Amino acid sequence: MAVDEQRLEQLMGTMVGYMTGGAVCFSVWLGDELGLYRAMAGSGPLSADDVASKSKCNPRLVREWLDGQAAGGLVHYDAAKDTYELSEEAAMALADDESPAFVARAMNAFGSMFIDMEKVRDAFRGDGALSWKDHHPCLFSGTEWFFRTGYRAMLATAWIPALDGVSEKLAQGANVADVGCGHGASVVVMAEAFPNSKIAGFDFHEASIATARKRAADAGVADRTSFEVTTAKGYPGTYDLVCFFDCLHDMGDPVGIARYALEHLEPDGTVMLVEPFALDGRAENMTENPMAALLYAASSSICTPNSLSQEVGLGLGAQAGEERLRQVFEEAGFGSFRRATETPLNMILEAKA
């Protein structure tokens, strides 16, 4: 078969782009771990030696790292003065972990994919199962920081207000369940925004619950939050709002879990389902959704293997789409299901009895 040299050249250009992106993600992860961005933030132009001194890192390695950051467009380099500068915008994304745009620490999640390569490979060659708890801890930290910025920026200001009457309930004082709460980022945001409400976080991963308790204490909201190690079909109580933040698709029995949530809703209660953005129809999603390549990669190595490790093992995956999720909730017995709002990364869906 004759090789089309032009198409090969285009493919290789694409591959170089992907390799560059992967390498830059690694260097961002490294820069966050070493405090290099924090050393540069708000300091104006710095020499490589200045950055090394402030971060207490090796000067030769710091210069090489800085040159890579400049080549990648993350740091400004002044060739005449041989200095490097982190802009205010870059500092928001890379140095300030309280910023709504901070993404540097999310690179832990990408790192975990490489660290867990052998486990993922064995899942592909076996029954497909790999439990969330069996991944490297970098995944748990990376997932928290991947989604935390969106929760901090939009959960209380846009997502909850888009639900029918929920914001008013929470302002007055309501009981909320955050199922699959992980490190508790969403719990903390809701507790800060709605101090009259009680927010209960549930997760089957004991180490994540321990971190969530610490996050709530550090944020000063321990008095109105609680955390418990339990499954998505084992938590007690009834709630005005039951939330699933970027987790239902990871679960083995989403229909049964949605049905359990329905049984634990107060009259006129609401389920808020936050799921990765996807278009209905795989072919359209693959070609029209700019997040699809990233999310399919994560889904095949993390989300779907976790689902296959649990009972039922439905394997929805991170790109299920709204219509497939609607089917899940209708099968579970919900009478109302709608998209309340969306972002480039997430769909915010509302389900009611």
Secondary structure, 3 states (H helix, E strand, C coil): CCCCHHHHHHHHHHHHHHHHHHHHHHHHHHHHHHCHHHHHCCCCCECHHHHHHHHCCCHHHHHHHHHHHHHCCCCEEECCCCEEECCHHHHHHHCCCCCCCCCHHHHHHHHHHHHCHHHHHHHHHCCCCCCHHHCCHHHHHHHHHHHHHHHHHHHHHHHHHHCCCHHHHHHHCCEEEEECCCCCHHHHHHHHHCCCCEEEEEECCHHHHHHHHHHHHHHCCHHHEEEEECCCCCCCCCEEEEEEECCHHHCCCHHHHHHHHHHCEEEEEEEEEEEECCCCCHHHHHHHCCCHHHHHHHHHHHHHHHHHCCCCCCCCCCCCCHHHHHHHHHHHCCCEEEEEEECCCEEEEEEEC
